[in-house]
Amino acid sequence: MKNTHSPFQRKRQKYVLLTSLLLLLCNWAGWAQTSSIRLIDQDTQSLIQNAGFQYGHQSGNSGEDGTIAIVPDQESTLIISHLQYGKQEFSALIVAQAVKAGFLAIETQTHLLQPVVYMQIHQSAGEKVSKDFQSADILEHDAGHLLDQFMGIASIRKSGAYGFDPVIRGFKYDQVNLVIDGVQGATAGCPNRMDPSSSQVPMNMINQAEVVKGPYSLRYGNAFGGTVNFKSAGFEFTDKSKLGARLSSSYETNGAVSRNEALVNYSNQLTNLKLFGSYATGDDYQDGEGLTVPANFNRRNVGGKLGFKLSDSQQLSAMVANNHAEDVDFPTLPMDLRKDDTWLFNLGHQAQFSGHSLNNWETRLYATKVHHVMDNYDKVISPRTVDAITVAQTRNFGGRTELQFNFAQSFLYAGADVRVEKAEGERQRTMLMGSNAGMTMTDNVWQDAQISKSGVFAEYHLPGDSYQLVFSGRLELNHAEANNPDSNFADLYDGDLKSDLVNPAFSLGGTRQITNRFSAGLWFGLAQRSPGLAERYINYFPIGVDPYELVGNPNLKAETNKQIDLVLSWKSEQTNINLNAFSAFIGNYISSEIREDLSPRMASAPGVRQYINIDQALHSGFELNWKQLFGQHLQQQSELAYTYGKNKDSGEALPEIPPMEFRYRLMGTFLQQRLQAEISYRHSFKQDRIAESYGENETPAFDVVDLKASYRITPAISFRTGVNNLLDEAYYEHLSRNMNGSTRPLYSPGRNFYFALAFNFL
């Protein structure tokens, strides 16, 4: 057939075809461009890190800044998987809206959680989305005090203002694994733990605290009784150079406590630098009876965190921080803290991969150095028979590497870590009275002890439409030795002071959505913990509840914890009720017994205790939480927590178990969320289950009422005020120690007004 088209028509058809092809290619190129979506929590606006995603044939995980990178195709759905948020699917339309907005808000799926709770602390540096004010944003110089806000957590208090040592469901000290960014820790230089690891956390660089109750999170170390992971703010890289700052200050009337913190943030395409600092000071306070409690403290912190973007998929990070405390009163101890100087170093590398099962590889190296000095020079002692000073140093260093694999229907973490902790120090005693007056005696407190831990771990997640299963395992080698042993100590054990133990740990559990509103979870964990430095090598030092001196035991067996948690949750539009019941069966529980054949070093000690293992102990209890919304402006929250502890060998209660506690909060939001107000009530029940053989006394019940309010003056300026202990109740916590040389406990502050002002130009 003859072609009837003219040359002009044929030429025009070619142009039309070419133009259509170009338009199609342009459209495809536009969609082929990589788009970034930042994942944020719907309620707290915090960044969601390490969330796995599946988008068509693309997969990966969110980085420290909560960002995922995808090539939109207008058809695929986006699947997000995360322990805190479960497995959620988002339609192509929602993905398109998220690409345009630059972020995707995700709701917490409480029915998919392990026995784990999260607390948002500070807004991330550079974060643009608005954030409601949280009660946890109040300036804190001590992370242990902040953790008291968690249900089921209390703290051992030897000072009214410093060094709060967290206790999770009755587990304490080395039974609790406390880390920064999943790896870094610190060993207390003070044998009496004036400076626990919680006191070394640079709080103004932390934006979230993650607490796992029980031996269910084995990625971050030996999680025997629980893990506390303080997560620092992630990095943000910007197309253009950007400079921002934050400044906060608060003042408390009872004790003249002043807290101040500042942060400067600079970012561009390749770097993000954060410089931070804080300064807090306080004086003696008045308790509810009007008596003065020594509580002087002075603490400052400075540091910096640098992120460097090697490529779109790799980045380096470095952090350096210095904490310095001086002249801190510890009225329950024989000495006060004179100086505590700590350096923290952290280096990290993160690489993300696409198109492979391996999605993320993260490695961190760390080192911590503590120099601690304490003395009794300012103690009022009558008669004064001895001047004593202790100078101690501890070192922590190690590293951790972890791989994350995302499969079609599951994901896996696998890695290894190494941790080394060392402690050395001496106590000098200058005799002031008697036949030895003028003589100076030296005690080898820590014996240059060292513990090395090497471990491998894996954690496998299998999320489904209405369930989630988690399998976790860990194997750790633990080696301990004393490099400079005291001769008398070595004679107790015939010179055999080394210890090598293998610690396996395993946990499995799952949750299931039974109905639209009701879900249930069951978790089982088995963990083994080697004794710590003090339990193995402390050399005649009073570090327990009573004034007896304690002597370590390098022949201790490893503790074992077989724990089970049942988690029930009921959730509707306005109501959320959660019940977590648990039982922990502990074998080879590390305790102590009085040795009549040993003599104490100090005349003030009535005798000597030696660390021993007891066959069986039990921790059991529950935590009940009820949240209720009343319209758009009011909500209430009620909490009830109880832990029961028993020495099954003797039948006596375990020492330092907090009593049952009830908390209630009524919160209101007004003036388009610019004004927030809250009244809270706390009732601590009487604790009459005590360990009399350890010098414990009953603690009476008490009630405390607090009021607080915050007002956002401008998007960048906020004001906060409140009063703690409104009714001026005279009370003390069960875990507060008695005043040194007295039977009177350490009472908490009486009525206390506070004011805070914050400027945020990040």
C-alpha positions in Angstrom: 0.0 0.0 0.0 1.3 3.3 -1.0 2.3 5.7 1.9 0.0 8.7 1.6 1.8 10.7 4.3 3.7 13.7 3.1 7.3 14.3 4.1 6.1 17.1 6.4 3.6 14.8 8.1 6.2 12.0 8.6 8.7 14.6 10.0 6.0 15.8 12.4 5.2 12.3 13.6 8.9 11.8 14.4 8.9 15.0 16.5 5.8 13.9 18.3 7.3 10.4 19.0 10.6 11.9 20.1 8.9 14.5 22.4 6.7 11.8 24.0 9.8 9.7 24.6 11.6 12.6 26.2 8.7 13.4 28.4 8.5 9.8 29.5 12.2 9.7 30.3 12.0 13.0 32.2 9.1 11.6 34.2 10.9 8.4 34.9 14.1 10.3 35.8 12.1 12.5 38.2 10.8 9.4 40.0 14.1 7.7 39.8 15.7 10.4 42.0 16.4 9.3 45.5 14.1 10.8 48.1 14.8 11.0 51.8 12.1 10.4 54.5 12.7 11.0 58.1 11.0 8.6 60.5 9.6 10.2 63.7 7.6 9.1 66.6 4.0 10.3 66.3 3.7 11.3 70.0 7.2 12.5 71.0 8.5 13.6 67.6 11.8 11.8 68.3 13.8 10.3 65.6 13.4 6.5 64.9 16.8 5.0 64.4 17.6 1.5 63.1 14.2 0.8 61.7 14.2 -1.7 58.9 12.2 -0.9 55.7 11.1 -2.8 52.6 9.9 -0.8 49.6 9.4 -2.8 46.4 12.8 -4.3 45.7 14.5 -1.7 47.9 15.4 -2.3 51.5 17.5 -0.9 54.3 17.3 0.8 57.6 17.1 4.3 59.1 20.3 5.9 60.3 21.2 8.0 63.3 19.1 10.9 61.9 16.1 8.6 61.4 16.3 9.0 57.6 15.6 6.3 54.9 16.4 6.8 51.2 14.1 5.4 48.6 13.4 5.8 44.8 9.6 6.4 44.7 7.7 4.4 42.1 4.1 5.5 42.7 2.9 1.9 43.3 4.8 0.1 46.0 3.9 0.1 49.7 6.4 0.9 52.4 6.9 -1.6 55.3 8.6 -0.4 58.4 9.8 -2.9 61.1 11.1 -1.9 64.5 11.0 -3.4 68.0 9.2 -0.4 69.5 6.8 0.2 66.5 6.3 -3.4 65.3 5.7 -4.0 61.6 3.6 -1.4 59.9 2.6 -1.0 56.2 2.0 2.4 54.4 0.2 2.8 51.1 1.7 4.4 48.0 -0.4 7.5 48.7 1.0 7.9 52.2 4.5 7.3 50.9 4.0 10.1 48.3 2.8 12.5 51.0 5.8 11.5 53.2 8.2 12.2 50.3 6.6 15.7 49.8 6.6 16.5 53.6 10.1 15.0 54.2 9.0 12.9 57.2 6.7 10.0 58.2 5.1 9.9 61.7 4.8 6.4 63.1 2.6 5.4 66.1 4.1 3.1 68.8 2.6 -0.3 68.7 2.5 -1.2 72.4 1.2 -4.7 71.9 4.4 -5.6 70.1 6.8 -4.5 72.8 9.1 -6.6 75.0 9.2 -5.6 78.7 10.8 -2.3 77.5 10.0 1.3 78.1 11.3 4.5 76.5 11.6 8.1 77.7 12.2 11.1 75.5 14.6 13.5 77.1 15.7 16.2 74.8 14.7 17.2 71.3 17.3 16.2 68.8 19.7 18.9 67.7 18.4 20.4 64.4 15.1 18.6 64.5 12.5 20.7 62.8 9.2 19.2 63.8 7.5 20.6 66.9 7.7 18.7 70.1 5.4 18.9 73.2 7.1 19.7 76.4 7.9 16.6 78.5 8.3 16.5 82.3 11.6 14.6 81.6 13.0 17.8 79.9 13.7 19.3 83.3 17.4 19.8 83.6 19.2 16.9 85.3 22.8 16.5 86.3 22.3 12.9 87.4 20.9 10.2 85.1 20.0 8.0 88.1 17.5 10.6 89.4 15.9 10.8 85.9 15.4 7.0 85.9 13.3 7.2 89.0 10.5 8.4 86.7 10.3 4.9 85.3 7.8 2.5 86.9 9.6 -0.3 88.7 12.8 1.6 89.1 14.2 3.1 92.3 17.6 4.3 93.3 20.0 3.8 96.2 20.7 7.2 97.7 23.8 8.0 99.8 23.6 11.7 99.0 20.6 13.9 98.7 21.7 15.4 95.4 24.3 13.2 93.7 25.1 9.6 92.7 21.7 8.0 92.6 22.3 4.3 91.8 19.5 2.7 89.8 17.7 -0.4 91.0 15.4 -2.3 88.5 12.9 -4.6 90.1 15.4 -5.2 93.0 18.4 -5.8 90.7 21.3 -3.4 91.4 24.9 -2.6 90.8 26.6 -5.1 88.4 23.2 -6.9 87.9 22.2 -3.9 85.8 23.9 -3.2 82.5 24.0 0.6 82.0 25.6 1.9 78.7 25.8 4.9 76.5 25.0 4.3 72.8 24.9 0.6 73.3 28.6 0.1 74.4 30.2 2.7 76.6 30.3 2.3 80.4 32.1 3.5 83.4 33.3 1.8 86.6 32.9 3.7 89.9 36.2 4.8 91.3 34.6 4.9 94.7 34.2 1.5 96.4 31.0 2.9 97.9 29.8 4.0 94.5 29.7 7.7 95.1 30.2 7.9 91.3 28.1 5.1 89.7 28.0 4.8 86.0 24.7 6.7 85.9 26.4 9.8 87.2 28.8 9.9 84.2 26.1 10.2 81.5 26.3 13.6 79.8 22.5 14.2 80.0 22.4 17.3 77.7 23.6 15.1 74.8 21.1 12.3 75.4 17.7 12.3 73.7 16.3 8.9 74.8 16.7 6.4 77.6 15.7 2.8 76.7 15.1 0.4 79.6 14.7 -3.3 79.1 13.6 -5.0 82.3 15.0 -8.5 82.5 17.5 -10.6 80.5 15.9 -9.9 77.1 18.2 -7.6 75.3 21.6 -9.3 74.9 23.0 -7.1 72.2 24.5 -4.5 74.6 26.2 -6.7 77.1 25.4 -9.1 79.8 21.8 -8.1 80.6 21.2 -10.0 83.8 18.5 -8.0 85.6 18.0 -5.3 83.0 19.6 -2.9 80.5 19.6 0.9 80.5 20.8 2.3 77.2 21.2 6.1 77.0 21.0 7.1 73.3 22.7 10.3 72.3 21.3 12.6 69.7 21.9 11.5 66.1 23.6 13.6 63.4 21.9 15.8 60.8 23.6 16.8 57.6 22.2 19.9 55.8 22.6 21.1 52.2 23.6 24.5 53.4 25.7 25.5 56.4 23.5 25.9 59.4 24.3 27.1 62.9 22.0 26.7 65.9 22.0 26.8 69.7 20.1 25.8 72.8 20.4 27.3 76.3 18.5 26.2 79.4 18.6 27.2 83.0 16.7 26.3 86.2 16.7 27.2 89.9 15.3 25.4 92.9 14.6 27.3 96.1 15.2 24.4 98.6 19.0 23.9 98.5 19.7 26.8 96.1 20.1 24.3 93.3 21.2 26.0 90.0 21.4 24.0 86.7 22.5 25.3 83.4 23.2 23.6 80.0 24.0 24.7 76.5 24.5 23.2 73.1 25.8 24.7 69.9 25.1 22.8 66.6 26.8 23.3 63.3 26.1 21.3 60.2 26.7 21.2 56.4 26.6 18.6 53.8 29.5 16.6 55.2 29.9 17.4 58.9 27.8 17.9 62.0 29.5 19.3 65.1 27.8 19.5 68.5 29.5 21.3 71.4 27.9 20.9 74.7 28.3 21.9 78.3 26.5 22.0 81.6 27.1 23.3 85.1 25.1 22.5 88.3 25.6 23.4 91.9 23.6 23.1 95.1 23.8 23.6 98.8 22.2 22.0 101.9 18.5 21.6 101.8 15.7 21.5 104.4 13.7 18.2 104.9 10.0 18.1 105.7 10.8 18.4 109.4 12.8 21.6 108.9 16.1 19.9 109.6 19.2 20.7 107.5 20.6 17.9 105.3 24.1 18.3 103.9 23.8 18.3 100.2 26.5 20.5 98.7 27.6 19.5 95.2 29.3 21.1 92.2 29.3 19.4 88.8 30.3 20.6 85.3 30.4 18.8 82.0 31.9 19.8 78.6 32.4 17.9 75.4 31.8 17.6 71.7 30.4 15.2 69.2 31.5 15.2 65.5 29.9 13.4 62.6 31.5 13.2 59.2 29.7 11.9 56.2 32.1 9.8 54.0 29.3 9.1 51.5 25.6 8.7 51.3 25.9 5.4 53.0 28.9 5.8 55.4 29.7 8.1 58.2 32.3 8.5 61.0 31.6 9.8 64.5 33.6 10.9 67.5 32.7 12.1 70.9 34.8 13.4 73.8 33.3 14.5 77.1 34.7 15.5 80.5 32.6 15.3 83.7 34.0 17.0 86.8 32.5 16.9 90.3 33.9 18.4 93.4 33.1 19.0 97.1 30.0 16.7 97.1 28.5 15.9 100.5 27.7 12.2 101.2 26.2 12.4 104.8 25.5 8.7 104.9 29.2 7.6 104.2 32.4 7.9 106.2 33.9 10.2 103.5 32.8 13.0 101.2 33.6 13.2 97.5 36.4 15.7 97.1 37.0 15.3 93.3 35.8 13.1 90.6 37.2 13.7 87.1 36.1 11.5 84.2 36.9 11.5 80.5 34.8 9.6 78.0 36.0 8.9 74.4 34.0 7.3 71.7 34.7 6.6 68.0 32.2 5.1 65.6 31.8 4.0 62.0 28.5 3.2 60.3 27.9 1.8 56.8 24.6 1.2 55.2 24.0 -1.2 52.2 21.2 -1.5 49.7 20.3 -4.4 47.4 21.7 -7.0 49.9 20.5 -8.8 53.0 23.2 -6.9 54.9 21.7 -3.5 55.5 23.8 -2.0 58.3 27.3 -2.4 59.8 28.1 -0.4 62.9 31.4 -0.4 64.9 32.2 1.6 68.0 35.4 1.9 70.1 35.4 3.6 73.5 37.5 4.4 76.5 36.6 5.9 79.9 39.0 7.2 82.6 37.9 8.0 86.1 40.0 9.8 88.7 38.3 9.8 92.1 39.3 11.4 95.4 37.4 11.2 98.7 38.2 12.1 102.3 36.7 12.7 105.7 38.5 16.0 106.3 35.2 18.1 106.4 33.2 15.5 108.4 32.1 16.5 111.9 33.5 13.6 113.9 33.7 13.6 117.7 36.1 12.3 118.8 38.2 12.4 115.6 40.5 9.5 115.8 41.7 9.3 112.2 42.0 11.4 109.0 41.4 9.3 105.9 41.8 9.9 102.2 41.3 7.5 99.2 42.6 8.1 95.8 41.4 5.7 93.1 41.4 5.3 89.3 39.3 3.1 87.0 39.7 2.5 83.3 37.2 1.1 80.9 37.9 0.4 77.2 36.6 -1.9 74.5 34.6 -2.0 71.3 31.5 -3.4 69.7 30.7 -4.3 66.1 27.3 -5.3 64.8 25.7 -6.4 61.5 22.1 -6.0 60.7 20.5 -8.2 58.1 17.0 -7.5 56.6 15.3 -10.5 55.0 12.0 -10.7 53.2 10.0 -11.4 56.4 12.4 -11.0 59.2 15.6 -9.3 60.4 18.7 -10.2 62.3 21.4 -8.5 64.4 24.7 -10.3 64.9 28.0 -9.1 66.4 30.8 -9.2 68.9 32.1 -7.0 71.7 35.1 -6.7 74.1 35.1 -4.9 77.4 37.9 -4.4 79.9 37.5 -2.7 83.3 40.3 -2.0 85.7 40.5 -0.4 89.2 43.3 0.6 91.4 43.6 2.8 94.5 44.8 3.3 98.0 43.4 4.6 101.3 45.7 6.4 103.6 44.8 6.6 107.3 46.6 9.1 109.6 46.1 8.1 113.2 45.3 11.1 115.5 44.8 9.4 118.9 46.2 6.5 121.0 49.6 4.8 120.8 49.6 5.0 117.0 49.1 8.8 116.8 51.0 10.3 114.0 51.4 7.1 112.1 50.0 6.8 108.5 48.8 3.4 107.2 48.1 2.6 103.6 45.3 0.1 102.5 45.3 -1.4 99.0 41.6 -0.9 98.2 41.2 -2.3 94.7 44.4 -4.4 94.4 44.8 -3.2 90.7 42.0 -5.6 89.8 40.9 -6.2 86.2 38.0 -8.0 84.4 38.0 -8.7 80.7 34.8 -9.7 78.9 34.6 -11.0 75.3 31.3 -11.9 73.8 29.3 -12.8 70.7 25.6 -12.2 70.3 22.7 -12.5 67.9 19.1 -11.3 67.9 16.5 -12.5 65.4 13.1 -10.8 64.9 10.2 -12.4 63.1 7.3 -9.9 62.8 4.0 -11.0 61.4 0.6 -9.4 60.8 -0.6 -10.0 64.3 2.5 -11.3 66.2 6.2 -10.8 66.7 8.8 -13.3 67.8 12.2 -12.4 69.1 15.1 -14.9 69.7 18.3 -13.6 71.4 21.5 -15.3 72.4 24.9 -14.4 73.8 28.1 -16.2 74.8 30.6 -14.4 77.0 34.1 -15.3 78.3 35.0 -13.6 81.6 38.5 -13.4 82.9 39.4 -11.7 86.2 42.7 -11.2 88.1 44.4 -8.9 90.7 47.6 -7.5 89.4 48.8 -6.1 92.8 47.2 -8.2 95.5 47.4 -7.4 99.2 49.2 -10.2 101.0 46.6 -10.7 103.7 43.9 -10.9 101.0 45.9 -13.4 99.0 46.4 -15.6 102.0 42.6 -16.0 102.4 42.5 -17.8 99.1 46.0 -19.4 99.1 47.2 -17.0 96.4 44.6 -18.3 93.8 43.0 -14.9 92.8 42.3 -15.6 89.1 38.9 -16.5 87.7 37.8 -17.7 84.3 34.0 -18.2 83.6 31.9 -18.8 80.6 28.5 -17.0 80.6 25.8 -18.2 78.2 22.6 -16.2 77.9 19.4 -16.9 75.9 16.0 -15.4 75.6 12.9 -16.0 73.5 9.5 -14.5 73.5 6.6 -13.3 71.4 3.5 -11.1 71.4 0.2 -11.7 69.7 -2.7 -9.4 68.8 -5.6 -11.5 70.0 -8.3 -9.0 69.2 -8.3 -5.4 67.8 -7.8 -4.2 71.4 -6.3 -7.0 73.4 -2.8 -8.4 73.0 -0.6 -10.7 75.1 3.1 -11.4 75.3 5.2 -14.1 77.0 9.0 -13.8 77.4 11.5 -16.2 78.9 15.2 -15.4 79.6 18.2 -17.3 81.0 21.3 -15.2 81.8 24.5 -15.8 83.7 26.6 -13.1 85.4 30.1 -13.3 86.7 30.9 -11.4 89.9 32.0 -7.7 89.6 35.2 -6.1 90.7 34.0 -5.3 94.2 32.5 -8.7 94.7 35.7 -10.4 93.8 38.5 -8.0 95.0 37.3 -5.3 97.4 39.8 -5.3 100.3 38.2 -4.6 103.7 36.0 -1.6 102.9 32.5 -0.7 104.2 30.3 -0.7 101.1 27.1 -2.4 102.2 23.9 -1.4 104.0 25.5 -1.8 107.4 28.9 -0.5 108.6 30.6 -3.9 108.3 33.7 -4.0 106.1 33.4 -6.2 103.1 36.1 -8.5 101.6 35.9 -9.8 98.1 35.9 -13.4 97.0 37.5 -14.4 93.7 36.1 -17.9 94.0 32.5 -16.8 93.7 30.4 -18.7 91.2 28.4 -16.9 88.5 24.9 -15.9 89.2 22.1 -17.3 87.1 18.7 -15.7 86.3 15.8 -17.7 84.9 13.1 -15.1 84.3 9.7 -15.1 82.8 7.5 -12.0 81.9 3.8 -12.0 81.0 2.7 -8.8 79.3 -1.0 -8.1 78.8 -2.3 -5.0 77.0 -5.8 -3.6 76.2 -6.0 -0.5 74.1 -8.9 1.6 72.7 -9.1 5.2 71.3 -9.2 6.7 74.8 -7.8 3.9 77.1 -4.6 2.0 77.4 -4.1 -0.6 80.1 -0.9 -2.7 80.5 0.0 -5.4 83.0 3.5 -6.8 83.2 3.9 -9.7 85.7 7.4 -11.3 86.2 9.3 -13.9 88.2 13.0 -14.2 88.4 14.6 -17.4 89.9 18.2 -16.7 90.8 20.8 -19.3 91.4 24.1 -18.8 93.1 22.9 -15.4 94.3 25.8 -13.3 95.5 25.4 -12.1 99.1 27.6 -11.9 102.1 28.1 -13.4 105.6 29.8 -12.2 108.7 33.3 -13.7 109.3 34.0 -13.7 113.0 37.6 -14.8 112.4 38.5 -11.7 110.4 39.3 -8.3 111.9 38.3 -4.9 110.3 40.8 -2.3 109.3 38.9 0.6 110.8 37.8 0.7 114.5 34.4 2.2 113.4 33.5 -1.2 111.7 31.8 -3.8 113.9 33.3 -6.6 111.9 33.9 -8.1 108.4 31.6 -9.6 105.8 32.8 -11.9 103.1 31.0 -12.2 99.7 29.5 -15.7 99.2 27.0 -17.5 97.0 23.6 -18.6 98.3 21.8 -21.3 96.4 18.5 -19.7 95.5 16.8 -16.3 95.6 13.6 -15.0 94.1 12.4 -11.7 92.6 8.8 -11.5 91.7 6.2 -8.8 91.1 4.2 -6.7 88.6 3.7 -3.3 87.1 0.3 -2.1 86.2 -0.3 1.0 84.0 -3.6 2.7 83.0 -3.7 5.7 80.7 -7.0 7.5 80.0 -7.8 10.4 77.7 -10.6 12.8 78.4 -11.2 14.6 75.1 -8.4 16.5 73.5 -7.1 18.4 76.5 -7.0 16.1 79.5 -5.5 12.8 80.3 -4.6 10.8 83.4 -2.1 8.0 84.1 -2.1 5.6 87.0 0.7 3.2 87.9 1.2 0.5 90.5 4.5 -1.4 90.9 5.6 -4.1 93.3 8.6 -6.3 93.8 8.9 -9.2 96.2 12.4 -10.5 97.1 13.3 -13.6 99.1 16.4 -15.4 100.2 15.1 -19.0 99.7 17.9 -20.5 101.7 17.2 -18.5 104.9 13.6 -17.5 104.3 14.5 -13.9 104.9 13.7 -11.0 102.6 16.4 -9.8 100.2 18.0 -6.5 101.2 17.3 -3.2 99.3 14.0 -4.2 97.7 11.8 -1.1 97.2 8.2 -1.2 98.5 5.0 -1.2 96.5 4.4 2.2 95.0 1.4 3.9 93.4 1.6 7.0 91.1 -1.1 9.1 89.6 -0.8 12.0 87.1 -3.4 14.3 85.7 -2.2 16.4 82.8 -3.9 19.1 80.8 -3.0 20.9 77.5 -4.5 24.3 76.8 -4.1 27.4 74.6 -3.4 25.4 71.4 -0.9 23.2 73.3 1.2 26.2 74.4 0.2 25.7 78.1 0.6 22.4 79.9 -0.2 21.7 83.5 0.2 18.6 85.6 -0.6 17.5 89.2 1.0 14.2 90.4 0.5 12.1 93.4 2.8 9.4 94.7 2.1 6.9 97.5 4.9 4.7 98.8 3.6 1.8 100.9 5.2 0.7 104.1 8.2 -1.6 103.6 8.2 -4.2 106.4 9.8 -7.0 104.4 13.3 -6.3 105.4 16.6 -8.1 105.8 17.4 -7.5 109.5 20.6 -9.5 109.3 21.9 -6.8 106.9 21.0 -3.9 109.2 17.8 -2.9 107.3 15.0 -1.1 109.1 11.3 -0.8 108.3 10.3 2.3 106.2 7.0 4.0 106.8 4.5 4.9 104.1 4.4 8.4 102.7 2.6 10.6 100.3 4.0 13.2 98.0 2.1 15.7 95.8 3.8 17.7 93.0 2.6 20.5 90.7 4.1 21.7 87.5 3.3 23.9 84.5 5.0 24.9 81.3 4.3 27.7 78.8 5.7 28.1 75.3 6.2 31.8 75.0 7.4 31.5 71.4 8.3 28.5 69.2 11.9 29.0 70.5 11.3 30.1 74.1 9.6 28.2 76.9 9.1 28.7 80.6 8.6 26.1 83.3 7.7 26.2 86.9 6.4 23.9 89.7 6.6 22.8 93.2 7.9 19.4 94.4 6.5 18.0 97.7 3.7 20.6 97.8 2.5 19.4 101.3 6.1 19.6 102.8 6.0 15.9 103.7 8.8 14.6 105.9 9.8 11.3 104.3 12.7 9.2 103.2 13.0 6.4 100.6 13.5 2.8 101.7 16.7 2.7 99.6 18.2 5.8 101.3 21.0 5.0 103.6 21.2 6.1 107.3 23.2 9.2 108.1 26.8 8.3 109.0 27.1 7.5 112.7 23.4 7.9 113.3 20.2 5.9 113.0 18.4 8.7 111.3 17.8 8.0 107.6 18.6 10.4 104.7 15.4 12.4 104.4 14.3 13.8 101.0 13.9 17.5 100.5 10.8 19.3 101.8 8.7 21.7 99.8 10.7 22.9 96.8 9.8 25.5 94.2 11.6 25.5 90.9 11.7 27.7 87.8 13.3 27.0 84.4 13.7 29.0 81.2 14.8 27.4 77.8 15.9 29.0 74.5 16.0 26.6 71.6 17.3 27.9 68.2 18.3 24.6 66.7 
